[in-house]
Amino acid sequence: MNIIQCNDSKEVALISYRIFKEQLIKKPNSTLGLATGSTPILLYNELIKGSQLNEISFKKVNIFNLDEYVGLNSEHKNSYAFFMKEYLLNFIEIEDNHFHIPNGTACDLIEECHRYNNLLSSTKIDLQLLGLGENGHIGFNEPNTSFDSTTHLVELTENTRKNNSIYFKSINDIPTHAITMGISNIINATKILLLAIGENKAEAVYNLINGPIDVKFPGSILRNHPDVTIILDKEAATLINKVK
Ligand code: PGA
């Protein structure tokens, strides 16, 4: 694993941007795996700037998002489809049918998992972006998810729902379930870039790098992948530096 420590979240975004830029210049029709949450927002700002300056182009790119809440449609302001429009898609030139995300309002959610998984199987993600949950989740693959898992329906842990509650009016509004790419889908990507920002991620980052490779901490599987880069701000790196 390649670990890059930065001074702050702005630097995390700038270095991540360089990695995306390199990828899109090398392969303009790249397939990108993208994430939601607070971590990638500054990077998305850089991607928007970069495309407006014509440093990069999304015209031939395909995007596959990691996950979506069950019960929220793409017009719901808390859905991840809406998040992607608000923070990236509305500001870049991308073909409508090149953005893919599970449909959390599908009538048959299991069928929807199969549909999304088949789409993922028909391509190969060149660069997968990840955040990291305090409990080690990647995507919504919560602790004890099989490393062999494919796209599936998941019940969110209380910890995850609590952490995401800042985006909702009340805890009761937070969906209890989501559809997520599985760990095997994530690991299938050619290159993986994981970002972690803030002191609340320091313990998870420590476990990711030093803990056992175990389903109890889903992110630990990344240590078996041949091309993973982790970019951290100072706060997220606190514990790994203490122990050195
Ligand atoms: P965050 O979420 O970016 O909002 O911290 C990351 C995650 O839980 O995967």
Residues whose N, C-alpha, C, O or C-beta is under 5 A from the ligand:
A	BS01	PGA	T36 G37 S38 T39 G131 L132 G133 H137 G139
